[in-house]
């Protein structure tokens, strides 16, 4: 059989490229560093079962989703009735039934109130091809004439599903900030996320980075009354009490003056004056304008920075801040300041995540798996090569050369694509040896 020069050249070029891409995976790091820059340096990425790493199974806290949604809905109802329509009301939250009960100070305004809160209806759909979606709210009335707003089961399910999808994207951004390669982030069921990070052995740090909500908000501190006084006398309307990092409590306005979604950058830095690590942040254009307006209108007032429902700091506004930048100071170490900056850059999780399962695969176990896999591959290759030479003579030698090139091309493709090699992958390569040799003989 004669091959045309063009076909021979193509085969030679493909074989050469396969060898060039495959070689770096079998060389030590110092040799790869000295490798000429024009040659490929990519290596096969080893999976969790081969190089060790961290495995986390996370579950979205559905109770937390319901609680937070009811809190938001309560503020929306109060704002719609009292602020926009001048309808006095008293709202009671029942998390057991996932509902709000609204008692009007003037029952004759019931029709107007019903119309006003009906406008809060929200339709949720997670499908790109579905039409309509499901209603999140159900409206009703109690036997004694009070209005009710209830979260529908279908709405809660759809919201949970949407938040899981958003959480996966945030988790991916956070892990990418850690500089790891080939993390596996998969959705499991309706409310779980599986995270596997090969080569990252600090599972506790990974858990802290992934599961922390990192919801950053800015609130004005309520003037003229402490948290202790508010607890004794009753909370003023539209306020809340949150714990502070120093062990105390702060009385804040519920309304978020500015949210962490307006941040475009966050970096760990060092405050020379106070000799402590801090996190410097920068707002986008819209956030910078809002920040400047807030600080200009509230000079002399205290402005609280809240992270995950804990007041990190509540400094007094000394002068308008129009540059759109600021600092978060607290009891940070260099490591915790860096981790917080990572979280803020990646964005807040839309829902809190609970760790259901946590495993760390030791690197020594991965080394054993690699050794066993290599042994199996070498034994299989030697047996196949020997059998082919004995059974087919010179043609067996040709088949063996083709077999070796086939394996080289597999590793070259894995290296070029940055694909992950797992223990089942090694088994697949061993199986390929038998399949490929049959093809070469035929």
Legacy VTK file of the C-alpha trace (Angstrom):
# vtk DataFile Version 3.0
C-alpha trace
ASCII
DATASET POLYDATA
POINTS 442 float
0.000 0.000 0.000
1.356 3.390 -1.021
0.553 6.644 0.825
0.580 9.940 -1.006
3.221 12.460 0.150
0.493 14.799 1.387
-1.106 12.090 3.526
2.277 11.047 4.879
3.099 14.661 5.766
-0.239 15.119 7.555
0.296 11.941 9.600
3.836 13.033 10.512
2.710 16.528 11.558
-0.161 15.196 13.693
2.149 12.656 15.347
4.771 15.364 16.043
2.195 17.717 17.554
0.856 14.883 19.703
4.340 14.175 21.037
5.043 17.870 21.726
1.784 18.326 23.662
2.130 15.015 25.535
5.754 15.387 26.702
5.212 18.200 29.294
2.862 15.959 31.306
5.762 13.571 31.968
8.401 16.166 32.825
9.135 17.673 36.279
8.216 21.304 36.936
11.789 22.645 36.768
12.290 21.102 33.329
8.988 22.567 32.098
10.022 25.994 33.393
13.190 25.800 31.262
11.175 24.620 28.251
11.462 26.995 25.239
8.615 29.498 25.188
7.483 28.525 21.690
6.819 24.927 22.783
3.601 23.897 24.583
3.742 23.695 28.386
0.202 22.551 29.166
-0.087 19.385 31.216
-2.854 16.910 31.875
-4.917 18.078 34.858
-5.291 15.309 37.432
-8.716 14.794 38.954
-9.692 14.723 42.614
-9.155 10.962 42.886
-5.593 11.229 41.531
-4.041 14.341 43.088
-6.278 14.731 46.138
-8.336 17.788 46.997
-11.576 18.899 48.602
-15.139 17.646 48.139
-18.143 19.583 49.445
-21.852 18.919 49.081
-23.883 22.060 49.809
-27.599 22.554 50.301
-29.559 25.766 49.948
-31.246 26.777 53.202
-34.886 26.915 52.102
-36.076 28.162 55.507
-33.702 31.087 55.180
-35.042 31.848 51.702
-38.609 31.955 53.034
-37.638 34.087 56.045
-35.761 36.619 53.937
-38.524 36.774 51.329
-41.138 37.397 54.027
-39.013 40.197 55.478
-38.652 41.825 52.064
-42.338 41.347 51.326
-43.269 42.890 54.668
-41.253 46.015 53.876
-42.796 46.193 50.405
-46.341 45.879 51.768
-45.731 48.506 54.449
-44.190 50.891 51.930
-47.000 50.328 49.413
-49.784 50.866 51.929
-48.429 53.526 54.267
-45.977 55.526 52.182
-47.573 55.356 48.744
-51.278 55.155 49.594
-51.530 56.616 53.109
-53.201 53.477 54.505
-52.338 52.748 58.143
-51.590 49.095 58.877
-50.195 46.572 61.324
-48.422 43.578 59.749
-47.849 40.218 61.470
-45.480 37.599 60.037
-46.182 33.858 60.383
-43.248 31.809 59.075
-45.069 28.536 59.788
-47.718 29.357 57.190
-45.328 31.493 55.112
-47.739 34.394 55.210
-48.334 37.983 56.299
-51.489 39.156 58.061
-52.384 42.815 57.523
-54.694 44.638 59.929
-55.870 48.040 58.681
-56.361 50.962 61.043
-59.302 52.029 58.869
-61.321 48.986 57.667
-63.129 51.127 55.093
-59.890 51.246 53.104
-59.847 47.470 52.596
-60.693 47.611 48.885
-57.970 50.173 48.193
-55.478 48.178 50.261
-56.317 44.944 48.400
-55.789 46.641 45.060
-52.498 48.168 46.204
-50.923 44.957 47.506
-52.177 42.946 44.510
-49.728 44.983 42.432
-46.900 43.237 44.340
-47.670 39.944 42.578
-44.528 38.440 41.085
-44.337 35.759 38.395
-41.336 33.411 38.535
-40.115 31.180 35.725
-36.776 29.378 35.381
-37.427 28.007 31.895
-36.466 29.853 28.754
-39.235 28.164 26.765
-42.061 28.223 29.302
-44.830 30.769 29.018
-46.160 32.667 32.010
-44.462 31.001 34.966
-45.969 30.627 38.424
-47.416 33.250 40.750
-45.311 33.749 43.860
-48.071 35.245 46.027
-51.613 34.300 47.000
-53.946 36.952 48.432
-56.804 36.303 50.838
-58.792 37.480 53.829
-59.303 36.085 57.335
-62.689 35.545 58.961
-62.270 38.745 60.980
-61.584 40.896 57.924
-57.773 41.027 57.912
-55.896 40.763 54.619
-53.356 37.981 54.029
-50.455 37.555 51.624
-49.052 34.011 51.371
-46.038 32.607 49.542
-47.221 29.834 47.227
-45.415 26.440 47.375
-44.805 26.628 43.625
-43.320 30.089 43.992
-40.990 28.970 46.791
-39.841 25.998 44.688
-39.169 28.165 41.638
-37.351 30.805 43.689
-35.182 28.130 45.331
-34.329 26.656 41.940
-33.376 30.076 40.576
-31.217 30.858 43.610
-29.364 27.534 43.253
-28.449 28.453 39.665
-27.266 31.902 40.787
-25.300 30.355 43.670
-23.395 28.093 41.265
-22.170 31.123 39.321
-21.059 32.911 42.505
-19.282 29.768 43.765
-17.484 29.437 40.440
-16.261 33.058 40.645
-15.027 32.559 44.209
-13.113 29.386 43.369
-11.587 31.019 40.283
-10.293 33.796 42.579
-8.360 31.115 44.507
-6.344 30.260 41.392
-7.333 26.584 41.267
-7.655 24.626 38.030
-10.530 22.527 36.759
-12.965 22.736 39.700
-16.104 20.650 39.268
-19.313 22.457 40.270
-22.491 20.506 39.605
-26.114 20.881 40.539
-27.660 17.904 42.327
-31.424 17.780 42.549
-33.389 20.946 43.151
-31.482 22.421 46.096
-27.966 20.942 46.265
-24.600 21.821 44.748
-21.597 19.468 44.542
-18.171 21.143 44.566
-14.917 19.273 43.912
-11.611 21.150 43.786
-8.597 18.973 42.863
-5.309 19.961 44.465
-6.881 22.200 47.126
-6.250 20.442 50.419
-7.506 23.111 52.851
-11.150 22.048 52.988
-11.905 24.343 55.945
-10.811 27.445 54.045
-12.687 26.274 50.960
-15.807 25.773 53.075
-15.451 29.240 54.592
-14.983 30.818 51.168
-17.877 28.997 49.521
-20.546 28.806 52.209
-20.241 32.354 53.541
-23.044 34.498 52.169
-20.928 37.710 52.107
-23.940 39.995 51.751
-22.644 43.539 52.208
-25.085 46.370 52.922
-24.803 49.932 54.171
-27.323 51.374 56.650
-27.709 54.642 58.491
-27.541 54.292 62.283
-30.732 55.494 64.007
-29.851 58.725 65.849
-30.765 59.646 69.407
-31.485 56.133 70.681
-29.290 53.169 71.532
-30.120 49.534 70.848
-30.652 48.935 74.575
-33.129 51.829 74.792
-34.993 50.543 71.734
-35.299 47.087 73.284
-36.708 48.603 76.466
-39.038 51.172 74.864
-39.896 49.413 71.611
-38.345 49.619 68.163
-39.090 52.762 66.166
-40.893 52.036 62.899
-38.587 50.939 60.093
-35.650 50.041 62.336
-33.855 46.864 63.375
-31.207 45.777 65.857
-28.124 43.915 64.627
-25.128 42.582 66.568
-21.798 44.281 66.040
-18.417 42.643 65.629
-17.180 44.059 68.940
-19.902 42.247 70.884
-22.398 45.096 71.174
-25.538 45.935 69.212
-26.568 48.745 66.893
-29.978 50.252 66.093
-30.173 50.723 62.320
-32.687 51.769 59.727
-34.053 48.700 57.922
-33.843 50.315 54.508
-30.597 49.541 52.702
-28.925 52.833 51.861
-26.503 51.129 49.481
-25.873 47.488 48.534
-22.760 45.448 47.886
-23.903 44.813 44.307
-22.596 48.305 43.514
-19.011 47.256 44.280
-16.701 46.828 41.303
-13.514 46.014 43.205
-12.285 45.022 46.649
-8.653 44.539 47.635
-6.863 43.731 50.892
-4.687 46.605 52.074
-3.010 47.947 55.187
-3.974 51.017 57.200
-0.673 52.616 58.182
-2.227 54.977 60.735
-4.008 52.260 62.705
-1.466 49.539 61.846
-4.066 46.961 60.856
-5.206 45.059 57.755
-8.295 46.495 56.040
-10.279 45.873 52.870
-10.449 48.748 50.392
-13.450 48.870 48.082
-14.596 50.868 45.078
-18.126 51.500 43.826
-19.337 51.665 40.253
-20.423 55.046 38.873
-23.988 54.771 40.120
-22.894 53.506 43.530
-20.299 56.270 43.845
-22.959 58.910 43.159
-25.316 57.367 45.724
-22.493 57.046 48.269
-21.596 60.694 47.749
-25.221 61.799 48.163
-25.646 59.783 51.371
-22.446 61.057 52.971
-23.173 64.644 51.896
-26.667 64.612 53.411
-25.642 62.917 56.671
-22.436 64.617 57.826
-22.095 64.031 61.569
-24.292 60.903 61.492
-23.058 57.328 61.831
-23.015 55.035 58.807
-22.930 51.272 59.392
-21.231 48.699 57.167
-23.055 45.388 57.624
-21.698 42.021 56.506
-23.977 38.983 56.839
-26.226 40.725 59.378
-23.285 41.755 61.573
-22.157 45.368 61.911
-18.463 45.396 61.007
-17.978 49.092 61.667
-20.196 52.159 62.119
-18.023 55.266 61.777
-19.246 58.838 61.933
-19.372 60.631 58.589
-16.848 63.448 58.943
-17.217 64.885 55.443
-18.799 64.014 52.085
-17.078 61.106 50.319
-17.443 61.690 46.599
-14.621 59.547 45.244
-16.607 56.314 45.394
-14.020 54.494 47.530
-13.839 53.418 51.148
-12.411 50.969 53.656
-13.811 48.177 55.785
-11.898 47.842 59.032
-12.357 45.278 61.760
-10.553 42.500 63.576
-8.936 41.271 60.371
-5.763 39.304 59.884
-3.970 39.468 56.563
-5.538 36.138 55.564
-9.102 37.056 56.573
-8.828 40.444 54.843
-7.722 38.679 51.667
-10.574 36.158 51.899
-13.134 38.921 52.464
-11.831 40.770 49.413
-12.237 37.557 47.387
-15.828 37.202 48.584
-16.741 40.807 47.822
-15.245 40.660 44.327
-17.146 37.468 43.524
-20.404 38.842 44.897
-22.814 37.728 47.592
-24.552 34.383 47.564
-28.255 34.879 46.874
-29.067 32.336 49.595
-27.222 30.780 52.518
-25.673 27.351 51.937
-25.345 24.560 54.494
-22.548 21.981 54.233
-24.172 18.543 53.990
-21.037 16.515 53.255
-17.350 17.347 53.487
-14.413 15.191 52.412
-10.727 15.744 51.871
-8.948 13.294 49.569
-5.350 12.946 50.712
-2.669 13.431 48.075
-1.013 10.151 49.096
-4.178 8.279 48.141
-4.061 10.017 44.788
-0.407 9.010 44.358
-1.336 5.384 45.062
-4.098 5.601 42.466
-1.684 7.024 39.894
0.879 4.303 40.624
-1.712 1.559 40.381
-3.080 3.027 37.164
0.375 3.307 35.604
1.183 -0.248 36.634
-2.024 -1.505 35.048
-1.316 0.453 31.874
2.295 -0.743 31.604
1.377 -4.386 32.238
-1.444 -4.204 29.686
0.822 -2.544 27.118
3.662 -5.046 27.572
1.317 -8.023 27.256
-0.375 -6.598 24.164
2.950 -5.689 22.506
4.405 -9.133 23.207
1.308 -10.925 21.934
1.201 -8.842 18.742
4.845 -9.539 17.910
4.456 -13.277 18.586
1.170 -13.599 16.697
1.779 -11.286 13.715
5.525 -10.854 13.457
6.547 -7.732 11.506
2.940 -6.605 11.082
2.594 -6.854 14.856
5.517 -4.428 15.216
3.764 -1.961 12.899
0.552 -2.355 14.912
2.457 -1.712 18.159
3.996 1.484 16.764
0.522 2.686 15.822
-0.720 1.721 19.288
1.982 3.798 20.985
1.178 6.780 18.774
-2.498 6.364 19.634
-1.729 6.632 23.366
0.579 9.609 22.758
-2.168 11.387 20.802
-4.637 10.766 23.649
-2.325 12.413 26.193
-1.485 15.174 23.730
-5.172 15.967 23.249
-5.807 15.913 27.017
-2.914 18.328 27.578
-3.903 20.659 24.742
-7.516 20.882 25.948
-6.588 21.148 29.634
-8.886 18.195 30.292
-9.049 16.397 33.630
-7.747 12.833 33.927
-9.465 10.691 36.551
-9.041 7.087 37.680
-11.908 5.938 35.408
-10.105 7.831 32.637
-6.983 5.725 33.170
-9.154 2.605 32.994
-10.577 3.927 29.731
-7.077 4.394 28.292
-6.171 0.819 29.265
-9.333 -0.386 27.526
-8.432 1.754 24.506
-5.162 -0.157 24.195
-7.082 -3.350 23.460
-9.569 -1.660 21.127
-6.886 0.254 19.207
-4.714 -2.790 18.635
-7.669 -4.632 17.130
-8.252 -1.692 14.788
-4.584 -1.643 13.769
-4.624 -5.361 12.979
-7.768 -5.031 10.898
LINES 1 443
442 0 1 2 3 4 5 6 7 8 9 10 11 12 13 14 15 16 17 18 19 20 21 22 23 24 25 26 27 28 29 30 31 32 33 34 35 36 37 38 39 40 41 42 43 44 45 46 47 48 49 50 51 52 53 54 55 56 57 58 59 60 61 62 63 64 65 66 67 68 69 70 71 72 73 74 75 76 77 78 79 80 81 82 83 84 85 86 87 88 89 90 91 92 93 94 95 96 97 98 99 100 101 102 103 104 105 106 107 108 109 110 111 112 113 114 115 116 117 118 119 120 121 122 123 124 125 126 127 128 129 130 131 132 133 134 135 136 137 138 139 140 141 142 143 144 145 146 147 148 149 150 151 152 153 154 155 156 157 158 159 160 161 162 163 164 165 166 167 168 169 170 171 172 173 174 175 176 177 178 179 180 181 182 183 184 185 186 187 188 189 190 191 192 193 194 195 196 197 198 199 200 201 202 203 204 205 206 207 208 209 210 211 212 213 214 215 216 217 218 219 220 221 222 223 224 225 226 227 228 229 230 231 232 233 234 235 236 237 238 239 240 241 242 243 244 245 246 247 248 249 250 251 252 253 254 255 256 257 258 259 260 261 262 263 264 265 266 267 268 269 270 271 272 273 274 275 276 277 278 279 280 281 282 283 284 285 286 287 288 289 290 291 292 293 294 295 296 297 298 299 300 301 302 303 304 305 306 307 308 309 310 311 312 313 314 315 316 317 318 319 320 321 322 323 324 325 326 327 328 329 330 331 332 333 334 335 336 337 338 339 340 341 342 343 344 345 346 347 348 349 350 351 352 353 354 355 356 357 358 359 360 361 362 363 364 365 366 367 368 369 370 371 372 373 374 375 376 377 378 379 380 381 382 383 384 385 386 387 388 389 390 391 392 393 394 395 396 397 398 399 400 401 402 403 404 405 406 407 408 409 410 411 412 413 414 415 416 417 418 419 420 421 422 423 424 425 426 427 428 429 430 431 432 433 434 435 436 437 438 439 440 441
